C-alpha cells in the first residue's frame, strides 16, 4: 500500500511540474507577444494564438490576464528568442527553441544537456536544413466537415491536413501551412467560427528517422532533459 501511495504521489508531482512548466512557457509567450503587438488579443493575432494555447492546457483565465498585465508594464522582463541546433544519440537531429533573459546561461545549460544526454551541440545551420518551419493548427473534429474545410482552406495557405491523437488519446484534425501563411490561415479558421485546440509555429522534420526502441529511448531521455530546462520553450527532432 505504501509503495502504491508513493507511486501515485510521484505521478502527481510529475504532473504538477509539467503543468508549471507549461504555464511558465505560455507566460513567456505572452510577454513576447504583448511586446511585439500590444495587450489586446483582438488586435494582436500573435497574442490571440497564445491565449488559445493557454486554454488548451487549462491555464486559468486569471493567470492569463495577470500575465498580460505584467507583460504590459514597463518593468516586464525582455526575453530573447534563440534557436540552438544539435544531435541526440544515434544522429537524431534536434532543434531547441529558447526564450531567455540570459543567453550566456542558456547556451551553457543547453550544451550541458546535450553532453550529459549523449549528444552534442552543433553550429547554426547544421540540422535546420532538414526541417521546414510551419504553422500547425489542431482542431476538434466534432462538427467539422473535414473534406469541405480542406477545400475551403487551400486558398488560404493550407498545405497538409490529416488526423492525429492528442496527449489523452482524443482525436484531432491537424492542419499545416507555410510559416509565411500562418496569419492568413489563422484568420480563415477563425472566420469559420472554429476555435483551434492549439496553434503553433513548429519545425517539422522532412525526413523522420526510425530507431529501435532502446535507442529511441536514449533520444527521448535527452529531449526530456532539454524540455525541463526553464529557458527552453520547445524541442523539435526528426525521430519518427
N, C-alpha and C positions, 0 to 999 in steps of 0.2 A: 504493500500500500504506500509506504514511504517513497519507494522508487518511482511509482506511478505519479505521485504528487510532485516529486522533483522534476520529472519529465514534463508534466503539464506546466509547471512554473517556468521551466526553461523555455518552452514553446511560447508562453505568454510574454515573457520578457523579450524574446526574439521578435515577436510581432510588434511590441511597443517600440523597440529600437528601429525596426523597419519603418513604422509609421512616423516616428520622429524624424528620421532621415528624409522621408518623402515630403513632410511638411517643411523641413528646412530647405529642400531643393526648390519647392514651389515658392517659398519666401524669397529666395534669391531671384527666381524667375520674375516674380512680381516687381522687385526692386529694379531689375534691368529693364523691364517693360515700361514701368512708370517713368523712369529717367529718359527713355527713348521717345515716349509718345504721350505722356500725361496720365492722370489718375482716373480718367473717365473711360470705363470699358466700352461704352457705346461709341466713343470717338477714337479708340485705340484698339485696333484688331489684335495686336500682339498681346495686350493685357487681357482682352476678352478670351483669347485662346488659353492663357494661363489660368484664368478664373474657371473656365470649363474643366481644365485638367485638375484643378483643386477639388472640384465637385466629384470628379471621377474617383479620387482617393478618399472621399468622405472627409475632407478638411472642413471643419466647422466654419460657417459663414462669418462669425465674429472674428475668427483668426485671419480670414482672408481680408476682411475690411480693415483690421488692425495693421496688417502687413502693407496694405495700400497706403494707409495713413502715414505709417513710418517711412515708407519709400518716398512720400511726397514732401517730407520735412527736409530742411536744409542740412541737417546733421546725418542724413541717411548714408549708410556705407556705400561706397562705389566699388562695384565688382568688375574685374577684368575677365573677359571670356578668353580662355586659352585652350588650344587643341594640342594634345600630345599623341604621338604615334609610337607603336612598339609591337613586339612579338611576344605572344604567350608561348608556353612549351609546344613543341611539335610544329612550329612555324605558323601558328594561327595569328592572323593579323588583328590588331586591336587599335581602336581609336578611343581616346579618353577626352571627354568634354568637361572642362572645369570652369568654375566661376570663383574668382579669388580676390582677396584684398592684399595678398602677399605672394606674388609669383615665385619668389625665392623659396619660400616654404613649400609651395605646391609642387614645384618641379623636383625638389629633393624627396618629397613623400612619394610622388608617382614613380620616380626611379627606384626607390626602396621597395615599393610593392612589386614592381616588375622583377627586381633581383631576387627578392625572397620567394616569389612565386615561380621561379624557374624560367623567367622570360628576360627580355631586355628592352630598354627604352631606345627608340630609333630616331633618326633625324627626320625633319619635316619633309613630307612627300614620299617617304619610304613605303607606306602602305595605303595612303589616301587614294592613290590611283585605282585601287581595287574596289572602291566604294562609290556610290552615287548619292549625293545629298538630295533627299526627297521629303516632300510633305506627306505625312501619314495620318489619315483620319480613321478612327474606329467608331463604328456606329452600331446601335442596337438594331437587329434585323426585323424585329416585330413591326408590322405595319408598313414595311418598306418593300416596294416592288423593285427588286434588285435590278432586273434586266432593263426596266424602264428608266430607273435612276441612272444606270450606267450610260445609256444612250444620251440622256439629257446632259450629263456632266462631261462628256467627251469634249464638247465645245468650250468647256471652262477649265481645261487643263488635265482632266483625269487621264492617267496613263495605264493604271492597273487597278483591278477590283477583284477581290476574292474573299474567301471565308476563312475564319480563324476561330480560336477559342481564347477567352480571357484567362486570367490567373485562377479563377474559380471554376473554370470549365464551361463558362457560359458562351454561347455562340456570338460571333461578332462579324460584321462586314468590315473589310479593310480596304481603304481607298488610298492610292498613291498618286502623287503628281510630282512634277519637277519642282525644285526649290523655288524657282522664279515664279511659278504659277500658284504658290501656296495661298496668297491672299485672295486671288481670283476664285479658287476652288472653295475656300472657306466661305466666301460671300455667297456663292451659288448654293452651297449646302444650307446655310442659314436662311437664304431666301425661300427655301422649300420647307421652312419651319422644322428642320431636323437639327437636334442638338447632339453633337458628337459625344461619345464617351470620352474621347481624348483627341487632341490634335497636336501633333508633334513634328518637329523637323528632325529627321533621322539620317544617319549614314547607312545606306543599305548595301550589303555585300553583293557584288555582281557575280562572284563565283564561290559559293559556300563550299567548305571543306569538311568532309566526313572523317571522323576518327573513331577508333574502338572506344568502348565505354570507359575503360580505365584511363586512357589518355585524355578523353573529353573531360573527365572529372578533374584532372590536373588543370586544364584550361579554365574550367568553371570556378575552381578554387581561387585562381588568380583574379578572375573577373569579380568574384565576390569581395576579395580584398580591396580592389580598386573602388568598388561601389560603396564600401563602408567609409571611405575617406570623406571627411567633411567638405573638402573643396571640389569633389567630383560630382558633377551633375548627371552624366550619362556615360555608359560604356557601350561601344559597338564592336562587333567582331564578325569574322567570317566562318565561325564554327557552325556547321549545319545542325 
